[in-house]
Amino acid sequence: FPTKKHAMGAFSLNSSSSRPLWAALARKPRISQTHCIGMVCSRRFFCDGDEVPKWAARFPPRYFDFKAFRQGLREKKDSLSEAELREVRREYAMPPPEGWTVLHFLERMDFGDGAEDVSNLFESWKDFISMAPKDIMRIPDITAKQRRKLDKYITLFNHGLWPKVSVDDFQRRFAGDKLANEGQPWEPHHDRELLELSELYDVSFGDPWIYLSWELQRREDDVRARYVELVVKPRERSTKHELAITKASRPLHMHRKFRMIPADLYVVPTEESYPLAASTFKLPGAFAAYRQEDIF
């Protein structure tokens, strides 16, 4: 019976070639370079034009590289989004202080060596001050410390926190918009609106004062104080109260040789503002001998 070696040699392409027929048929069919869509190597990429690596032309892929296609599509979308954000930042970039240039900015922040070379890279102030962290990483021939410092001071400048301004300018800059009814006296129709909204937002649950503040166009403290005057105080004054000191005031014994006496604070309302209930306390006879009349 012939061996595998003899059988393979019997089906060679020609007498002068020792390559078996099965090896020739197993070779991948060659495809022209124009049909190359995506290549798989250590790094995925797309072919631009007719330029194809030599190895890719010799061993082209059989199937469409969908993973490389998605990666290229994502990179394209990211680049378009970054370009759009860059234009928005340039349009709304803060103007420089009077007499400032890019070089003056770098000198004030103590940029270090290469400040003049970096300033020459930018044609206008908006191109410089609208940089994102990725744009800063593209600046050549600067150290990592200079990149971090540049990112820090550009962010501070765009938020109005550098260079430092006076206290009055700082408060005016970050004061915000004044509410429509802020600081105005309370009118009867304002009180009625407050009571209606307090029922709507249920002041007995959670913290609804921020919503009431916006609805009434007043500050939260002002709205809450007015609700206390209209609802809480009359309700408390219409009921009777009693004060009881329970066993919770006993010292806390930590162990045999040490005890911690907590500070006790008793808030006793006056009878003028809050009517007190009639005293019905009776001291048990076993403790009557220890009672001190001048204390209790």
C-alpha positions in Angstrom: 0.0 0.0 0.0 1.5 3.3 -0.9 2.4 5.7 1.9 1.0 9.2 2.4 4.2 10.7 1.0 4.0 8.7 -2.2 0.3 9.5 -2.6 0.9 13.3 -2.3 3.8 13.1 -4.8 1.6 11.4 -7.3 -0.7 14.3 -7.6 1.9 17.0 -8.3 1.1 19.8 -10.8 3.9 18.7 -13.2 6.9 16.5 -13.3 9.3 19.3 -12.7 7.5 20.5 -9.5 7.6 18.7 -6.2 4.7 20.8 -4.7 1.7 18.6 -4.2 -1.7 19.5 -5.7 -3.5 19.8 -2.4 -1.1 22.6 -1.2 -1.6 24.6 -4.4 -5.4 24.3 -4.1 -5.3 25.4 -0.5 -3.7 28.7 -1.3 -5.9 31.8 -0.9 -7.0 33.4 -4.1 -5.4 36.6 -5.0 -7.5 39.8 -5.0 -6.7 43.0 -6.7 -5.6 45.9 -4.6 -8.7 48.0 -5.4 -10.9 45.4 -3.6 -9.1 45.9 -0.3 -11.4 47.3 2.4 -9.8 46.6 5.7 -6.6 45.0 6.9 -5.9 43.1 10.1 -2.5 43.5 11.6 -1.1 44.8 14.8 -3.1 47.9 14.2 -6.4 48.1 12.3 -6.7 50.7 9.6 -8.5 51.6 6.3 -6.8 51.9 2.9 -6.7 55.4 1.5 -6.6 55.3 -2.3 -4.7 52.4 -4.0 -1.8 52.3 -1.7 -1.8 48.9 0.0 1.0 47.4 2.1 2.9 44.7 0.3 1.9 42.0 2.7 -1.7 43.0 2.4 -1.6 42.8 -1.4 -0.1 39.4 -1.2 -2.4 38.0 1.5 -5.6 40.0 1.3 -8.4 39.4 3.9 -11.2 37.2 2.8 -14.0 39.0 4.8 -15.1 42.5 5.5 -13.4 43.8 8.7 -16.5 45.2 10.5 -14.5 45.9 13.7 -12.1 48.2 11.8 -15.1 49.8 10.1 -16.8 50.6 13.4 -13.5 51.9 14.9 -13.0 54.2 11.9 -16.5 55.4 12.0 -16.2 56.2 15.8 -13.0 58.1 15.2 -14.6 60.1 12.5 -17.6 61.1 14.7 -15.3 62.0 17.6 -13.2 64.2 15.4 -16.3 66.0 14.1 -17.6 66.5 17.6 -14.3 67.9 18.8 -14.2 70.3 15.9 -17.7 71.5 16.7 -16.9 72.0 20.4 -13.7 73.8 19.5 -15.7 76.3 17.4 -18.2 76.8 20.2 -15.3 77.5 22.7 -13.7 80.0 20.3 -17.0 81.8 19.8 -17.7 82.2 23.5 -14.0 82.7 24.6 -13.5 85.3 27.3 -11.6 88.4 26.0 -8.1 89.0 27.4 -7.5 91.6 30.1 -6.4 95.0 28.8 -3.0 94.8 27.3 -2.7 91.0 27.6 -1.3 88.8 24.8 -0.6 85.1 24.7 3.0 85.7 25.7 1.9 87.9 28.6 -0.5 85.2 29.8 2.3 82.6 29.8 4.7 84.9 31.6 2.1 85.8 34.3 1.5 82.1 35.0 5.3 81.4 35.1 5.3 79.0 32.2 9.0 78.7 32.1 11.3 78.0 29.1 9.8 78.1 25.6 7.0 80.6 26.4 7.8 82.7 23.3 7.9 79.6 21.0 4.5 78.5 22.3 3.0 81.9 21.9 4.1 82.0 18.2 2.0 78.8 17.6 -1.2 80.7 17.9 -2.6 83.3 15.5 -5.2 84.8 17.8 -6.1 84.9 21.5 -9.3 82.8 20.9 -7.2 80.0 19.4 -5.1 79.9 22.6 -7.7 80.4 25.3 -10.2 77.9 23.8 -7.8 74.9 24.0 -9.0 71.6 25.4 -6.7 69.2 27.3 -6.3 67.2 24.0 -5.1 70.3 22.2 -2.6 71.0 24.9 -1.2 67.6 24.5 -0.4 68.4 20.8 1.9 71.3 21.7 5.4 70.2 20.9 8.6 70.5 23.0 7.1 71.3 26.4 7.3 69.3 29.6 4.5 67.4 31.3 4.6 70.0 34.2 4.1 72.8 31.7 1.1 71.0 30.2 -0.5 70.6 33.6 0.1 74.2 34.5 -1.2 75.5 31.2 -4.4 73.4 31.5 -4.9 74.6 35.1 -4.6 78.3 34.4 -6.7 78.2 31.2 -9.5 76.6 33.1 -9.2 79.1 35.9 -9.3 82.0 33.5 -12.3 80.7 31.6 -14.2 80.4 35.0 -13.3 83.9 36.0 -11.0 82.8 38.9 -7.7 84.0 37.5 -6.2 86.6 37.6 -7.5 87.5 41.0 -10.0 90.4 41.3 -11.3 92.5 44.1 -13.9 91.2 46.5 -16.6 93.5 45.1 -15.9 92.4 41.6 -15.9 88.8 42.6 -19.3 89.1 44.4 -20.7 91.0 41.5 -19.5 88.5 39.0 -20.9 85.4 40.8 -23.9 87.0 42.5 -26.4 85.5 40.0 -29.8 86.9 39.0 -32.0 88.4 41.6 -35.4 86.9 42.1 -38.5 88.9 41.1 -40.0 89.3 44.6 -36.7 89.1 46.6 -36.7 91.6 49.5 -40.3 92.8 48.9 -42.9 92.8 51.7 -45.5 90.1 52.0 -48.9 91.0 50.7 -52.2 89.1 51.5 -52.3 87.5 48.0 -48.7 86.3 48.5 -49.7 84.7 51.8 -52.7 82.9 50.1 -50.4 81.7 47.3 -47.9 80.4 49.9 -50.6 78.4 51.7 -51.9 76.9 48.4 -48.4 75.9 47.3 -47.6 74.4 50.7 -50.6 72.1 50.3 -49.5 71.3 46.8 -45.9 70.4 47.6 -46.8 68.9 51.1 -44.4 70.8 53.5 -44.8 68.0 56.0 -42.7 65.6 53.9 -39.2 66.2 52.6 -37.7 69.6 51.9 -40.0 71.4 49.5 -38.7 74.9 50.2 -36.6 75.1 47.1 -39.7 74.6 44.9 -41.7 77.1 46.9 -38.8 79.5 46.6 -38.9 79.3 42.9 -42.7 79.5 42.6 -42.9 82.6 44.8 -39.6 84.1 43.5 -38.2 84.6 47.0 -35.3 83.1 49.0 -35.8 79.9 50.8 -35.2 81.3 54.3 -37.8 84.1 53.7 -40.4 81.6 52.5 -39.9 79.2 55.4 -39.9 82.0 58.0 -43.2 83.3 56.6 -44.7 79.8 56.7 -43.7 79.5 60.4 -45.4 82.9 61.2 -48.6 81.9 59.3 -49.0 78.3 60.2 -46.6 76.8 62.7 -46.8 79.5 65.5 -50.6 79.8 65.6 -50.9 76.0 65.6 -48.4 75.6 68.5 -50.0 78.4 70.5 -53.5 76.9 70.2 -52.4 73.6 71.9 -51.1 72.9 75.4 -47.7 71.5 76.1 -46.0 69.7 78.9 -42.3 69.2 79.8 -41.1 65.9 81.1 -37.6 64.9 82.2 -37.2 61.1 81.6 -34.6 58.6 82.5 -32.7 59.6 79.4 -30.9 62.2 81.5 -29.1 59.5 83.6 -25.3 59.4 83.2 -23.8 57.0 80.7 -21.7 54.5 82.6 -18.8 53.5 80.3 -17.3 51.0 82.8 -16.7 50.7 86.6 -14.1 53.5 87.0 -15.3 56.0 84.5 -18.6 57.6 83.7 -19.4 60.3 81.1 -22.1 62.8 82.2 -23.7 64.3 79.0 -24.6 67.9 78.8 -28.3 68.4 79.1 -30.1 71.3 77.4 -33.8 71.9 78.2 -35.7 74.4 76.1 -38.7 75.6 78.1 -41.1 77.9 76.3 -42.6 80.8 78.2 -46.2 80.7 79.2 -46.8 84.0 77.4 -46.2 82.5 74.0 -47.1 78.9 74.7 -49.8 78.0 77.3 -48.6 75.3 79.6 -50.8 72.3 80.6 -51.8 71.9 84.3 -49.2 70.1 86.3 -50.4 66.6 87.3 -47.1 65.2 88.4 -47.1 63.3 91.7 -43.9 62.1 93.4 -44.0 58.6 94.7 -43.9 58.3 98.5 -40.6 56.3 98.4 -38.8 59.4 96.9 -40.5 62.1 98.9 -37.8 62.0 101.6 -35.2 62.9 99.1 -37.0 65.8 97.4 -35.5 69.3 97.8 -38.2 71.9 97.6 -35.8 74.7 96.4 -34.7 72.5 93.4 -37.7 70.4 92.4 
